[in-house]
Amino acid sequence: MFDFQDLFQWDRFITPTIIKTFYWLMIGLIVLFGISGIFSGLAAMAISPFGGFIVLLSSIASVVVGVVFTRIAAEFILIVFRINEHLGAIRDEGHMR
């Protein structure tokens, strides 16, 4: 993972190592909010069946969209750091010639 000393040195980025943890935390939050929305939709079905069904479908769709966009955001952050690493390797290779 990363050492505590990495927090005070700027030789290495720590974001690529902790982005996966944040990704899974976000997935957990999305699923919890989705379950809450599903229960709200089921409760709303007692008052208005059509309105509750719409809330239920929108909660399920929100979970799917949230998971996809969270994955896209995490991959984008990792891609930016990977580009930085590759550019550093290209720069270092140019100095060796």
PESUL-V667565 format. One record per residue. N is the residue number from 1. PSI is psi as a letter, one per 40 degrees, with the letter a starting at -180 (* if undefined). OMEGA is omega in whole degrees, 0 to 359 (999 if undefined). Layout:
n=(N N)
psi=(PSI PSI)
omega=(OMEGA OMEGA)
//
This chain:
n=(1 2 3 4 5 6 7 8 9 10 11 12 13 14 15 16 17 18 19 20 21 22 23 24 25 26 27 28 29 30 31 32 33 34 35 36 37 38 39 40 41 42 43 44 45 46 47 48 49 50 51 52 53 54 55 56 57 58 59 60 61 62 63 64 65 66 67 68 69 70 71 72 73 74 75 76 77 78 79 80 81 82 83 84 85 86 87 88 89 90 91 92 93 94 95 96 97)
psi=(b i i d d d d e i f d i i e d d d e d d d d d d d d d d d d d d d d d d d d d d d d d d d d d h d d d d d d d d d d d d d d d d d d d d d d d d d d d d d d d d d d d d d d d d d d d d d d d d *)
omega=(176 179 177 180 179 179 184 178 182 179 186 177 178 183 179 181 182 182 180 177 178 178 181 174 178 177 178 178 179 180 178 177 177 178 176 178 178 177 176 177 178 178 180 178 178 181 182 183 181 179 177 178 177 178 179 179 180 177 179 179 179 177 181 181 179 179 181 181 175 178 179 180 179 179 178 179 179 179 179 179 178 176 178 179 180 177 176 178 178 179 180 178 179 180 182 182 999)
//
